[in-house]
Structures are given as structure tokens and as C-alpha cells.
Amino acid sequence: MKKPLSIVLALALLVTGLAGCASSKESSTVETVSTTTSTVNPVSVTYDEDDYYFDWKNSSYKTIGLNGSSATVNGEGLDVQGSIVTISKSGVYEITGSLTNGSIVVDVNRDTDDGTVFLVLNGATIQSQTSAPIYIKNSKKAVILLENGTDNSVAGGSDYVVNEDGEPSAAIFSKSDLTITGGGKLTVTADYNDGITSKDDLKITDGSLIVTSKADGIVGKDSVSIKNGSFEIIAGKDGIRSTNETDEDKGNVVLENGQFTIVAANDGIQAAKLVQIDDGSFQLNSGGGYPGKSISSSNDFGGRPDQKASAPTTNSTEEEESKKGLKAGQGLLVNGGNISVSSYEDSLHSNNDLIINDGVLTLQSGDDGLHADNNLLITNGEISIKNSYESLEGSNITVIGGKINATSTDDGINVNSKTGVLSITGGEIALNANGDGTDSNGSINMTGGTVYVDGPAGNGNGSVDYDGSFAISGGTLVASGSSGMAQAPSTNTQPSILMYYTSAQAAGTALTLKDKNGNIVLTYTPSKQYSSVAISSPKLTVGSTYTLYSGDNQIVEVTLSDSLTYLTESGVTTKPQNAGPGGGKGFGGTGNMPPREGGMPPNDGGVPPSDKLPQ
């Protein structure tokens, strides 16, 4: 659901460090989590009356008839020199016909004329080999109105003659605020540089735009604001971009609605400051799309050679050739929409905070699915990450609601700061990870929601991994995987179980926990073979008896006597020696316990799909 933009979003993230480092001491009291406030201010765009289509035929308008290499004009404020038509006064100008090698130039003295120039494209074709076919050189504001039901085209060649500032640099180039509206169609071809560029604000409220550009597709230096419309963009660099890094409240891309199909050699949509998506349909392909494997390691199981730095930065141009789906220099805010991304690098990336409030996201990424250099917050939405290196990464990660289904060749969720916290208060999370399932270099705090992990087969990673502590006081956790680095919650107000199997359980073997009356407490079917499972549920109580099944086979019966119970098939056991909080080394032949019969299953590199959350 679309969020009101007039309200400033200020969300307190439960995402700063838990006190203390790794410890073998266990407690029944959940440690206190300090809070930090992450503020991403949504932008409310003001659209003026002249930003929309109007009945221009009932107004006083002037005409420009294009005829090959010349033009015929009618009305004051018009001048023709060869194939160059110059407009020097505000007003409404209808443009028809074809110009084979010329330009429409708007040059209005804004000191004496502060009116709007309306260019009505009514079946117009404009081509130029040496300059911008439409060049807004000077004007308070210009509006390109695409007459309903018409086809129009603008094509810029490769032999531009530019000034000392490199201008004009696009097929449609404006030094002023520019709006595009109307129910017509506009095809833009740019063989020199950008497709459509405004050096001020660019607004689009309607129209069907097809843009093919050597460099960026659509650029608004101060802002790009789109209310509606249909967009097909093929760009040699970024698809849609806003570039102002220095002026406050500028450099934003705000997309309220529309249909977008973007194929970009670099970023699909990129802003120096804020990228905000409120609604719309997006098909984004960046950097050639998902390359079929992780680009961050030499194989599908090792760690990233150069772990991303946790310190936030606001420089949106730090990477010379960024190839991300959505990228923001200061904040990325998704309030809704249907977003599909196939990206060579991260699918969604923020150099600071990333917030998802709603929407349906389907992502395939050669690097991270969702990445924030600072805080990553998910309050709602449906997120399917079909391929990624790490599915979710940030200095702090908070999940309040929504549904997340993610597959990764390394960690499913990674908090990459030693002072960071993975906080889960609600939502449904299903992770299929070849590295750690939930990994925090700091700590984990879970008070609600459900988390299911199909974790690693190799003993070098675990379904749950944390360096500080894992405090759990609510929610359901089922994390299956290898046993060499297995961990469970370390500080509990609801009971947890960490079960070690003597031999690997086959993929597709359901694990079920029943109470003494035979009622199912929880059940889950891992998609990969597993030799350990961490379980926690609000339905568990200390002093009660439960039975764990593998398929139809009873494995072990246990009466819980503590907040964390370690189990083998022989019954209750003690915590492995030299283990960190909640488990760790000691089983599976990697610590002080005897090796399991059968050892660990081979890591064959498979990442079975996780199509849906457990019912």
C-alpha cells in the first residue's frame, strides 16, 4: 500500500550493538538492546497545473511546420535560419512534420519573460547530426506535450558540436526545468550521449517514451520525478539518473507510478541522494543482468575476498562502472510497486540506509540482493531473492514484517559490523544459504516472526552464526544445516533446542517436533541434507516433554529443563567444549567430540530453490 508522503519517516531501528562479546555463559534473561534512529525523509513532489495535458487547441497557439531541411512558422516569437527554428517567447507552439537535420531551439530571456514554453509534438519527427534536436537553451520552464494518439520521434547523431561546458549533451537537452506530458508516444534516439537531460528538474506526468542512448537514458540533474507513463529505455550507461550531490534536497529520483522496462549497461536507476519508489511496475536489467553465478568469490562457497566496508558514504559516484539495479547515494526508499531486477552487482544498493515499506520484489543478483552500507529496514512487502551472493547485507538489519524468501551462495543475512544487530520482530523469512544462514558480526535479537533456514552443508559455516549473543524472546526459529559451526540462541526467555544428528538427514526429510500428547509443535522440510537443527518456539515450555521426528521415524524424546537444551539421538548432552555462545565447534569431527558416523555430506555446490515459505 502506498504511504502518505507528507509524513516524515523516522523509524527507530533496533540495530545497535548488544553489550559484550562472545561468551560461553548462558542466561535466561534477554540482554538489553540499545537503539539508534535511522531517518529517511520521503520526498513529496509538487506538480503544477502546467505539468499536465490541457486542451491547447482552444488556446492561442502558434505553429511550426517542419518540411525536410526547412520549416514554416506562424506567430510571434519565431525565427527560422535554415533548418534551425528558434523560439524567443513563452507560449504554446504546435510542431508537425519532419526535420531531417535541424533543431528546435528555445531561447527566451527569463529576465523579461517568466512564462512557460509549451512544445506540442503533434506527429513530429526531428533529427540532427550536430546538435540536440530539441534544445531548451534558456527559459523559465519548458513543457513537451505529446498530443494524444500521435507518434513522435527525436534522433540525435554522433557528430555534436558542443560548447565549453560540453553542452548540449542529449537528444532532448534543457538548461531549464522540463516537463513531459500527454498521451502520445515519443521515441528518442541518442547516438552522441544522453537521451533526455534537464540541468534542473525533470518531471514526467504521462506519455509513452522509448529511449535508446549511448550514455544515460533519462537525466535530471536536480531531480527526476515521474507521476505516470510508460518507459522503455536501453542505455549505454545508467537508465534513469539524478546527479546533484552538493545542493540540499536535490539529486533525487522519485517515481510515483508508471511502467518501466530498463536495460542499462550500468545502473538501472541511480540517484546522488534519494531513490524513492511509491508504486509502479519495473523490469530492470543492469550490467548485462544476473551473470549466472556469484561475482564476489572464485567459487560458490568461499567468503568474499574484499568484504564491503561497513562505514557509510554519500558519494554516489565512488564506483566508476557501477552495475546495480537501484542505487542511491544517501537513501533508498521503497513504499510499493512491483519490482523485478536482474543485476550484475547488487539488485538494490544504498550507500547509507535502505528501507522497504511495501511492494513485490523479485531479484536476481551477481552480488547482494539488498545492500545498505548503513541500516537495512524491512517493514512489509514480498521479497523473493532467487539468486545472490549475500541476500541481505547491512551494518544493521531490522525485519519488522513482510515475507522474505532468499537464496544465496554465501550468507543469507549478513550484519557486517561488529557493533551491529540483526533484529527480527515480525515477518516471515525463509533462507537457502550455502554460507551462514543468519550471520551477525555483532549480535542477534529476535522477539517475533518466523525464520526458516536451509543452511550450509560444509562445516565451515553454520545455519546461525553470531559473534556477540543471540537473544530470543519470541517468534519461531528452525535452522537446519551442518553441525561443525552450529549455534542456537544464547540468551532466552523462550526455550531453544540445538539437535546434532549422528548421520546426515536426506534432503526433503521433514523434521517434526510433537508434544507429549502427539500435537505438532512445529514441522519443517529442509530442501538440503542436514546434520543439525536449531529450534525455538513460543510453544515450548521448560518442564514439558517433546519428541523429535525425522520423517516418520522417532529420533529422540526430551524433557526441557533449561532455556537451551543440547540434544543428540542418545538424548540430552552438554554444550561442546570450546564453543561460542549457543553452540559452535565440537561436533562433526571438528572439535573435542568424536566424529559422527558417516561424517558430513559432500558440498556439491547445489543451491536448490526455495520457492515458498513453509506452511
N, C-alpha and C positions, 0 to 999 in steps of 0.2 A: 504494500500500500504506500502511496506517495505521502511523504512527510511534509507538513507545512514549513515553508522556507523562511517565514517571517520570524520563526523562533530560533534563537541561537542555540546550537547544540553544544552542551557542556556535559560530558559523561565522565563520571569518576570511574577509573579503571582500577580494579583490584589487582594491581600488577607490579607492585614493587617488592623488594626482597623480603623474604622471611628471615628472621634472625637465626644466626648460627650456620655452620657448615655441616658437612656430612658427619653423622654420628651414629653409633650403634645403639644408643639409648632410645627406648620406646616409651611413649606416654599415652595415656588415654585422653589427654587434653589437647585440643587443637590449638596450635600456636597462633598468635595474633598476626594478621596481615596488615601492613601499613598500606595506605592508598596514595595514589597520585592522580591528578586530574589532567586528562587529555582533552583539549578543546579544539575541535574543527568547526569553524564557523561557516554554516551553509550560506551560499550567496543567493539573494533574491534579485533577479534581473527585472528591471523596469523596461517595458516595451511601450513606445509612444504610439499615438494614433497613426502616424505616417509609416509605422513599421509593418502595416498590414495592407492587403489589397483593398482598393477602393474603386468606385465607378469613375475612372478617369475620363471616359468618353463624354461624360456630362460636365466636365470641367473645361477650362480654357487651355487647350494643349497645342503644341507646335509639332511639326512633322519633319522627319529626316528619312528621305527615301534613298536607299543605297542601290547603286547600279554599277556593279563591276568595279571599275577603278575610280569612280566618281560618285557624287551624291547630290541630290536636290533637296534643298531645305526651304521651309516656310515658317517664318516667325522671327520675332525679335530675339537677339542674343545668340544668333547662329552665324557661323562663318565657315566657308569651305575653301581650303587651299589644297588643290589636287585631290588626294584621297584622304585627307585629314579633315575631320569635322570637329570644330571647336565650339563648345557651349560656354557662354560667359555670363549667363543669368540663371537664377533659380527658376523653377517652373517644371511643367510636365512636357516631356518630349517623346513622341511615338517614333520608334525606329523599325522600319520594314526593309525588306530586300536583302541583297548580298553585296558585301565589300570584299574584294579579292586580296587586296594588300593595302590596308589602311587602318585608321584608328578613329574612335570616338574619344575626344579629349574634353574633360570637364575642367574649366579654369575660371572659377568665379572668385572675385575679390570678396573674401568673407568679412573684410572690414566695413564694406559698404552694403553687402548683401548677405544676410544671415538666413536666407530661405533654403529649402531643400530642393535638390535637383532630382527629378524622377526620370529615369530612363526606362521607358516601356518597350520591352522587346516583344514585338508582335510579328513573329515569323522572321526573325533577323538572323543573318549569318555574317560574322565579321572575322576576317583573317588578317594577320600582319606577320611579316617575316622579321621586321626590325624593331618592333616596339609592342607595347601592350595594346591589343585590340580595343579594350576599354580601359582608359587611363583617367582616374579621378585625381587630377593634379592639385586642384585647390577647390575647396567647397566646405561650407559648414557641415553638410551632410548630403550623402547621395543614397538613393534607393533604386535598385534594379528591380523592376516589376515585370514578372513573367506572365504575359497575358494568358488567361485560362485557355487550355486546349491547344496551345501553339508549341511548335518545336523551334528552338533557337540554339545557335552554336557560336562559340568563340574559340579561335585557334591562334596560338602564338607560335611563331617559328623559332629557329635556333640561332638567328643572327641578330640578336637585340643590340641596339646602341643605347648605352646607359650613361647616367651622369656620374659624378664623383662619388655619390653615395650608393652606386650600384642599382639605381632605380631608372625605370620601372623594372621590377623583378618577377612579375607574374602576368599571366594572360589577362586576368582582371586585376588591376592594381589600383589601390586607393590610398591617398595620403590622409583621407578624412574618414569619419565614421561611415560605415557602409552597411546597408540592409539589403537583403534579397528576399523577395516575397512573390506571391502569386501562384496560380495553379498550373502554370506552364512548365515546359521542360527546357533545361539548359545543359548543353554538352560543352565542356571546357577541355581543350587540349593544350598542354603547355610543354613545348619541346625545349624551352630555354631554362626555366627554373620552376617556380611555383605555379599552381593552378589559379587560386584566388587568394589575394593578400590584401588586408587592410592594416595600415600602420597605426590605426586607432582601434575602435571597437567594431567587430563584425557580428551582425545579427542576421539570422535566417529564420523566418516565421512560416514559410511554406515553399513549395516548389519541388520539382524533381530534378536533381543535379547529378550529372555524370562527369566526373573529373579524372583525367589522366594527366599526370605531371611527371616531369623529370626529377623534380625535388619534392617539396611538400605539397600536399593536395589543397588544404584549406588552412589559412593562417590569419589570425587576428592578433596583432602584437599585444594590445591591451586586454583583449578578451575575445573569445568566441562563444556566442550564446545562440542556441538553436532551440526554437519552440516546437517546430514540426517540420515535416518534409521527408523526402526520400533521397538517399545519397548512395551513390556507387563511386568509390574512389580507388584508383590504382596509383600509388605514389612511389617515386624512386627514393624518397626519404620518409618523413612522417605523414600519416594520413590527415589528421587534424591537429593543429598546434597553436598554442599561445605562448609568447616568448618574453614578455616583460618581467624581468627578475628584480627590478630596482624600485618601481613605484608601488606604494602601498595599495592594496585592494585591486591590483591589476595583475595580469598574467594568468587569468582563469579560463577554464573551459567548462561551461555549464550547459548540459544537454537535458532539456525537459521532456522531449518526446522525439519521435521520428524513427525512420528505418535506415539502418546504416550497414552497408557492406563495404569493408575496407580491406584492401590488400596493400600493405606497406612494407618496403624494404627495411625500414627502421621501426619506430614505434607506431602503433595503430593510432592512439590518441595520447597527446602529451601536453602538459601544461607546466610552465615555470612555477606556478603557485598551486592552485586547487583544480583538480578534476572532480566535477560533481555530476552524477547521473541520477536523474529523478525517475525517468521512465524511458521507454523506447525499446527497439529491437536492434541487436548488434551482432554482426558476424565479422569478427576481426581476425586477420591473418597477418602476423608481423614477423619480419626477418626470414621469410620463407616458411613459417609455420613450425609446428612441432617436428623436430628432426627425427623422431622415431626412437630416441634414447636420450639419456641424460647427457648434457654438455658439461657437467660440473665435475665429472670424475672419469677416470680411464676405464672403469667398469661400473656395473650396476650396484656394487655393494660397498665400495670403499668410501671414505669420507671425502668431502670437498677439499682439494688441495689448498685453496685460499678461502678460508671461512670468511663470510661477509663481516665487515666491521659493525659493531653494534652502535657506534656513535652516529646520531642523525646528522644529516647535512641538508642544505637547502639549495644546492647547486644542481639544477635540473640538467645541465649540460656536461656533467662530470664524465660521462661515458661518450666517447667520440662517435661510436656506432651502436647506440642502444637499440635493442630489438625486442621490445616489450609490447604487450597488448595495450594496457592502460598504464600510464606513467605520470606521476605527479611529483613536483619538486618539494611541496610543503604539505599537501594533504590530498588524500583520495577518499571521496565520499560517495557511496552507492546507496541510494534511497529506494531503488526499484529498477525495473527493466528486465528484459530477457537478454542475457549477455553470453555469447559464445566466443571463445578465444582459442586460437591455435598459435602459439608463440615460440620463437626460437629461444628466448630467455624467459623471464618471469611473465606470467599472464597479467597479474595486477601487481604494481610496484609503487610504493611511496617512499620518498627519501625522508619522510617523517612519519606521520600517522596514516593508517588505513582503517576506515570504518565502513562496515556493511550493515545497513539497517533493514534491507529487504532486497528482493529480486531473485531471479533464477539465473545462476551462473554455471556454465559448462565449460571447463577449462582443460586444455592440453598444453603442457609446457615442457620445454627442454631444461628449464631450471625450476624456480619455485612457482607454485600455483598462486599463492598470496604472500607477498613480502612487504614488510614495513621495517624501515631502519629503526623506528621507534616503537610505537604501540599499534597492535592489531586488535581490533574490537569487532565482534560479530554479535549483533542483537537479534537478527532474524534473517530469513531468506533460505533458499535451497541452493546448496553449493555442491557441485559434482566436479571433482578434480580427477580426470581419467588417467592422466599421466603427469608426473612431476619428479623433480629431484627431491626437494622437500615440499610438502603440500602447503603447510603454513609455517612462516618464519617471521619472527619479530623479537625485539628486545623484551617486550611483554606481550602476552596474548591473553585475551579475555573472550570467553564464549558465554553469552547470556541466553541465547535462543537460536532457533533455526535448525536446519538439517545439513550436515556436512558428511559427504561420502568421498573419500580421497584415497588415491593410490600413489605410492612414492617409491623410488628406487633407493632412497635413503630415509630420513626421518619423516614420519607423518606430521607431527607437530614439533617445532624446534624453537624454544626460547634460548636465544644465543647470548644472553647476558648473564653473568654470574650473580647479578643483583636482581634479575628478572623473575617474574612469576607467571606460570600458566594457571589462570583462574577459570574454572568451569562452574557456572551457577545454573545452567539450564541448557536446553537444546539436545539434539541427537547427533552423535559423532560416530562414524564408522571409518576406521583407518586400516588400510592394507599396506604395510610398510616392510621393505627389505632391510632398512636400518632400524633405529629405535622407533617405537610407535609414538609414544608421547615422551619427548625429551626436553628437559629443562636444565640448563646450566646453573639455574638458580633453584627455585622450588616450585611445587605444585599445590594448589588449593582447590578442592572440589567440594561444593555444597549442594549440587543438584545436577540434573541432566543425566544422560546416558552416554557411556563411552564403550565402544567395542573395538578391540584391536586384533587384527590378524598380523602378528608380529614376525620378526625375522626367524629364519631357520638357523643362521650362523650364531655361534656362541659369543661373538664379539659385540653383539648388540642385544638389546632387550625390548620387550613389548612396552615396558615402563622404565624410564631412566631419569634420574634427577640427582643433582649434586648436594642440594640442601636438605629439604624434607618434603614429604607429601602428606598434607593434612586433608583428611576426608571426614565430612560430617553429613553428607547427603549424596544422593544420586546413585546410579548403578554403574559399576565398572566390571568389565570382563576383558582381560588382556591375555591372549594366548600367544605362544611363540617358543623360542629356545629357552634353555634353562641356565646357560652359563652366566648370564648377566641379569637374571630375573630379579625384579623388585616389585614390591607392593607398597601401599600406603604405610607411612611410618608413624603418624600420629593420628589417632582415630577417636571419633565419638560414635562411629558405627563400625561393626566388626568387619574384618577382612580376612581372606584366606589366600595363601600362596601355596599352590599344589605343584609338586615335582613328580613327573611320571618316570618309571624305570625304563620305558621304551617310548619312542615317538608314536603319537597317535596320528592315524592317517588323516589326510585332508578330507573334509566332508564328514568327519566323525563328530556327531553332536555331543557337547558336554552339557549335562543337566544336573542341577542341584535341587534335591527334594527335602522337605521337612519330614519329621518323624511320622506324619500322617500320610505321606506319599504325595503331598501337594507340591507342585513345581514352584520353587522359589525363583529360579531363572534358568533359561536354556539358550544356548548359542551354538551355531555350527561354523567353526572356522573353515575358511577356504583353503588353508595351507596346513601341513602337518605341524604338530606342536608337541613340546615336551614339558611345558609348564603353563600354568594359568593363574593369574591374579584375579580374585573375585571380591567385590564388595557390594553390598545391597542394603537398603533400609529395612528389608525383610529379615535380615539376620539379627539374632539376639544372643548375647552371651548366656550360656547355660542351656541352650537348646541344642538338639541333635539333628544332624543333617547327613544326607547320603549323596555322594558324588557318583554320577554315572558317565561312562564313555560309551556312546551309543546305547545299546540295551544292557550293557554289562555294568554291574555294580563294581566300583573301584574301591571306595573307602567310606566308612561311616565315622563321624566325628561329633563330639560334643564340645562346643566352643567354650573355652574357659578364659579367653583373653581377647583383647581387641584385635590382635593379629595372630593367626594360627598358621604354623607351617605344617604342611602335610606331605607325606609320601603314600604309596599304596599300602604301606605297613601301618599307617596311622600318623598320629601327631609326632612331629620331630622338633628339634631345636633349630634356631637360626644358624645358618652356615657361619663358620669362623671366617674372619677377615672380610666379612660382608659389610657393605654400606647400609644405610637405613633402608629397612623394608626388604632386604634380601641381598642379592649380588653374587659374587664369586663363591664357589664352594661346591656346587653340584655340577653334574655333567662332565666330570673329569677335569675341571679347570681349577679346583680348589682343594680342600682337605678331605672331602668326602670321596668314597670310592666311585670309580666311573660307573655310569649306568650301563646295564646290559643293552647291547645294540648300539650304544653311542648316539651321536647326533646324526640326523639325516643329512645327506649332501645338499649343499646350496646350489641348485641348478640354474639360478637366475630367473626363474619364472616369477611373474607378478600376476597371479590370477586376478581377474576383475572383481571388484566389489560392487555389484550392481544395485544393491539396495540395503537399507538398514534392516537388522533383524526384527522380526515381528514379535 
